[in-house]
Amino acid sequence: MTKTQKSLLNLNEEEQYEHIHTQLQKAAESEINPHEVRFLNGKKHTVSQEVAKHLLKTLDRLKPDDRGRMHNTIAQSYDHLLSVHKMVHG
């Protein structure tokens, strides 16, 4: 893999992380209805404001490498998101 390909791969990962993070921010700010979030498995699910706020609060406390891993896990599917939420907040 060339250096350029690695850079593009990293850029795609960063865009993916911003994408799930942005969606969680919208869900946290949505006061009327739960916000619909699209996951990498292609499915959409609504995420409540409470769950989104808890996850964002946790993400903000993590070191960058750990934050990236958590973004990657959460972005996979709704089940992954819920398992991380349950693990972190009981």
C-alpha positions in Angstrom: 0.0 0.0 0.0 1.4 3.4 -1.0 1.7 6.3 1.3 -1.1 8.1 -0.6 -3.4 5.1 -0.3 -2.7 5.0 3.5 -3.5 8.8 3.7 -6.8 8.2 1.9 -7.6 5.3 4.1 -7.0 7.5 7.2 -9.0 10.3 5.7 -11.9 8.0 5.1 -11.7 6.7 8.7 -11.7 10.3 10.1 -14.6 11.2 7.9 -16.5 8.2 9.2 -15.8 9.2 12.8 -17.0 12.7 12.2 -20.0 11.3 10.5 -21.2 9.2 13.5 -20.1 12.0 15.9 -22.1 14.5 14.0 -25.2 12.3 14.0 -24.9 11.8 17.7 -24.6 15.5 18.2 -27.8 16.0 16.2 -29.5 13.3 18.3 -28.4 15.0 21.5 -29.7 18.4 20.4 -33.0 17.0 19.1 -35.5 17.9 21.9 -38.7 16.9 20.1 -38.1 13.4 18.7 -35.3 10.9 18.8 -33.0 11.4 15.9 -32.4 8.8 13.2 -28.8 7.6 12.8 -27.4 5.7 9.9 -24.9 3.0 10.6 -22.2 1.3 8.5 -24.3 -1.8 8.2 -26.7 0.3 6.1 -29.5 0.4 8.7 -31.1 3.4 10.3 -32.3 3.5 13.9 -33.5 6.3 16.2 -31.2 7.2 19.0 -32.7 9.0 22.0 -31.4 12.3 23.3 -30.3 10.7 26.6 -28.3 7.9 25.0 -26.6 10.3 22.5 -25.7 12.7 25.3 -24.2 9.9 27.4 -22.1 8.7 24.5 -20.9 12.1 23.6 -19.9 12.9 27.2 -17.9 9.7 27.3 -16.3 10.3 23.9 -15.1 13.8 25.1 -13.3 12.3 28.0 -11.3 9.8 26.0 -7.8 10.1 24.5 -7.8 10.5 20.7 -6.8 6.9 20.0 -9.5 5.5 22.3 -12.0 7.9 20.9 -11.3 6.7 17.4 -11.8 3.1 18.4 -15.0 3.9 20.2 -16.3 5.9 17.1 -15.4 2.9 15.0 -17.3 0.5 17.2 -20.4 2.7 17.6 -20.6 3.4 13.8 -20.9 -0.4 13.0 -24.5 -0.9 14.1 -27.2 0.0 16.5 -26.5 -3.1 18.5 -22.8 -2.0 18.8 -23.9 1.5 19.9 -26.2 0.0 22.6 -23.5 -2.4 23.8 -21.0 0.4 24.2 -23.7 2.5 26.0 -24.5 -0.3 28.3 -20.8 -1.1 29.0 -20.1 2.6 29.9 -23.3 3.6 31.7 -24.6 0.3 33.0 
